[in-house]
Amino acid sequence: MVRTLPGFKEAIIADYGYAVEYSFIHHTEITPALRLRRTENVFVAGQMCGTSGYEEAAAQGLLAGANAARAGKGEKLLIPLRSNSYLGVMIDDIVSKGTDEPYRLFSSRAENRLHLRQDNADRRLYEFGKSIGVLSERKSILLEGNINEAVKIEKVLDKSVIEGCQAALWCRRPGAEAERLVELIPELASFNKDIIFSIMLDEKYSGYIRRSLKRDESRRRASSVSLSSIPSYMEIKEICWEAREVLEIAKPQTLADAGRIPGIRPTDLEGLLLYLAGKRSTWNSSSKKGTER
Ligand SMILES: Cc1cc2nc3c(=O)[nH]c(=O)nc-3n(C[C@H](O)[C@H](O)[C@H](O)COP(=O)(O)OP(=O)(O)OC[C@H]3O[C@@H](n4cnc5c(N)ncnc54)[C@H](O)[C@@H]3O)c2cc1C
């Protein structure tokens, strides 16, 4: 192909400059705080986590660096939420699913992408940014001002009525625009137009966002079901053979982790719950027998 290019008819490739294969650390060795499981204080980011791309490496580097500093100070390590940031989506994908090929973060990987918008990034990530200590005092003051303004706009929309309908609900109508909203509610004229637009989008997508948050809630509940008491999946009759083999290799920490493994179906998750429930009742009855004796 190279020789078909003008001027390259005689070209000889001495060495390929771009290696598309590289070594990386297996995902089961990396915690969601980007610490290597077998160490106390080694944090990793970027290509060695199996990702490709400047942005992926930079975002992980930010978190790994912040968590390394927190570990040094004896502070709790931070984990970004999948429901609240693309960084959370990426890290959750890396540590729970792993990667067969260099991973790039697409917006389609996020279930909650109507919430993960550019216009609300300040409001979404202010608390997290503050907790990892990456916000300057000047930036903090600016963002707090924007967040207060957003709350005030929401209050105005809640109490105002447009064409016989609550203004917040009016924002959900097709064709509802920020300029028109400000014309209809002059009280909004003194507020920042970008923040008004952002709050309108919150309203417009509120149904989808609520549904998505509900799904997150059930996922979070599944996260609290620990699978650490399972010594081997190979003997669990409640799940299919393929699932046993996959789980035996992946050794997920929780039911939610198991659910994210490719090939694991909802029926396998139900099977795991049945197995755990059966085991618990066996423990209960044997401990009762123990006290009776
Ligand atoms: C030709 C090419 C083009 C690309 N184009 C794009 C693009 O257009 N857009 C995009 O998003 N991504 C692109 N990428 C991918 C992107 O460059 C990488 O995904 C990203 O740089 C990975 O960052 P990193 O910090 O994980 O690793 P690196 O950037 O590779 O950083 C690792 C660093 O560790 C150092 N190091 C290694 N071993 C040791 C050691 N033993 N001791 C001390 N230091 C060591 C290395 O010298 C290096 O500086 C491209 C990659 C290549 C090769």
The ligand as an SDF file (V2000), in Angstrom:
LIG
                    3D

 53 58  0  0  0  0  0  0  0  0999 V2000
    2.1990    6.8730   16.6290 C   0  0  0  0  0  0  0  0  0  0  0  0
    1.1130    7.0500   17.6790 C   0  0  0  0  0  0  0  0  0  0  0  0
    0.0780    7.9360   17.4090 C   0  0  0  0  0  0  0  0  0  0  0  0
   -0.9380    8.1260   18.3470 C   0  0  0  0  0  0  0  0  0  0  0  0
   -1.9300    9.0120   18.0770 N   0  0  0  0  0  0  0  0  0  0  0  0
   -2.8800    9.2550   18.9850 C   0  0  0  0  0  0  0  0  0  0  0  0
   -3.8770   10.2400   18.7290 C   0  0  0  0  0  0  0  0  0  0  0  0
   -3.9410   10.8650   17.6980 O   0  0  0  0  0  0  0  0  0  0  0  0
   -4.8260   10.4630   19.6840 N   0  0  0  0  0  0  0  0  0  0  0  0
   -4.8050    9.7960   20.8760 C   0  0  0  0  0  0  0  0  0  0  0  0
   -5.6650   10.0620   21.7110 O   0  0  0  0  0  0  0  0  0  0  0  0
   -3.8580    8.8580   21.1520 N   0  0  0  0  0  0  0  0  0  0  0  0
   -2.8940    8.5710   20.2350 C   0  0  0  0  0  0  0  0  0  0  0  0
   -1.9390    7.6230   20.5010 N   0  0  0  0  0  0  0  0  0  0  0  0
   -1.9990    6.8470   21.7490 C   0  0  0  0  0  0  0  0  0  0  0  0
   -1.4300    7.6370   22.9180 C   0  0  0  0  0  0  0  0  0  0  0  0
   -0.1770    8.1900   22.5600 O   0  0  0  0  0  0  0  0  0  0  0  0
   -1.2330    6.6960   24.1240 C   0  0  0  0  0  0  0  0  0  0  0  0
   -2.3990    5.9690   24.3780 O   0  0  0  0  0  0  0  0  0  0  0  0
   -0.8900    7.5210   25.3730 C   0  0  0  0  0  0  0  0  0  0  0  0
    0.2280    8.3260   25.1450 O   0  0  0  0  0  0  0  0  0  0  0  0
   -0.5920    6.5610   26.5330 C   0  0  0  0  0  0  0  0  0  0  0  0
   -0.1510    7.3380   27.6250 O   0  0  0  0  0  0  0  0  0  0  0  0
    0.6240    6.6620   28.8250 P   0  0  0  0  0  0  0  0  0  0  0  0
    0.9230    7.7520   29.7820 O   0  0  0  0  0  0  0  0  0  0  0  0
   -0.1450    5.4820   29.2890 O   0  0  0  0  0  0  0  0  0  0  0  0
    1.9540    6.0610   28.1790 O   0  0  0  0  0  0  0  0  0  0  0  0
    3.1850    6.8410   27.4550 P   0  0  0  0  0  0  0  0  0  0  0  0
    2.7200    8.1420   26.8490 O   0  0  0  0  0  0  0  0  0  0  0  0
    3.7730    5.8170   26.5900 O   0  0  0  0  0  0  0  0  0  0  0  0
    4.0820    7.1780   28.7200 O   0  0  0  0  0  0  0  0  0  0  0  0
    4.8640    6.1970   29.3590 C   0  0  0  0  0  0  0  0  0  0  0  0
    6.1510    6.8670   29.8130 C   0  0  0  0  0  0  0  0  0  0  0  0
    6.8790    5.9790   30.6760 O   0  0  0  0  0  0  0  0  0  0  0  0
    8.2420    6.0770   30.3320 C   0  0  0  0  0  0  0  0  0  0  0  0
    8.8550    4.8240   30.7970 N   0  0  0  0  0  0  0  0  0  0  0  0
    8.7420    3.5850   30.2690 C   0  0  0  0  0  0  0  0  0  0  0  0
    9.4690    2.7040   30.9740 N   0  0  0  0  0  0  0  0  0  0  0  0
   10.0460    3.3890   31.9530 C   0  0  0  0  0  0  0  0  0  0  0  0
   10.9250    3.0260   33.0190 C   0  0  0  0  0  0  0  0  0  0  0  0
   11.3350    1.7880   33.2150 N   0  0  0  0  0  0  0  0  0  0  0  0
   11.3400    3.9950   33.8480 N   0  0  0  0  0  0  0  0  0  0  0  0
   10.9250    5.2780   33.6960 C   0  0  0  0  0  0  0  0  0  0  0  0
   10.0840    5.6720   32.6950 N   0  0  0  0  0  0  0  0  0  0  0  0
    9.6790    4.7410   31.8550 C   0  0  0  0  0  0  0  0  0  0  0  0
    8.2600    6.2580   28.8320 C   0  0  0  0  0  0  0  0  0  0  0  0
    9.4710    6.8150   28.4220 O   0  0  0  0  0  0  0  0  0  0  0  0
    7.0890    7.2160   28.6460 C   0  0  0  0  0  0  0  0  0  0  0  0
    7.4670    8.5600   28.7630 O   0  0  0  0  0  0  0  0  0  0  0  0
   -0.9050    7.4160   19.5720 C   0  0  0  0  0  0  0  0  0  0  0  0
    0.1540    6.5120   19.8210 C   0  0  0  0  0  0  0  0  0  0  0  0
    1.1380    6.3340   18.8900 C   0  0  0  0  0  0  0  0  0  0  0  0
    2.2750    5.3770   19.1870 C   0  0  0  0  0  0  0  0  0  0  0  0
  1  2  1  0
  2  3  1  0
  2 52  2  0
  3  4  2  0
  4  5  1  0
  4 50  1  0
  5  6  2  0
  6  7  1  0
  6 13  1  0
  7  8  2  0
  7  9  1  0
  9 10  1  0
 10 11  2  0
 10 12  1  0
 12 13  2  0
 13 14  1  0
 14 15  1  0
 14 50  1  0
 15 16  1  0
 16 17  1  0
 16 18  1  0
 18 19  1  0
 18 20  1  0
 20 21  1  0
 20 22  1  0
 22 23  1  0
 23 24  1  0
 24 25  2  0
 24 26  1  0
 24 27  1  0
 27 28  1  0
 28 29  2  0
 28 30  1  0
 28 31  1  0
 31 32  1  0
 32 33  1  0
 33 34  1  0
 33 48  1  0
 34 35  1  0
 35 36  1  0
 35 46  1  0
 36 37  1  0
 36 45  1  0
 37 38  2  0
 38 39  1  0
 39 40  1  0
 39 45  2  0
 40 41  1  0
 40 42  2  0
 42 43  1  0
 43 44  2  0
 44 45  1  0
 46 47  1  0
 46 48  1  0
 48 49  1  0
 50 51  2  0
 51 52  1  0
 52 53  1  0
M  END
$$$$
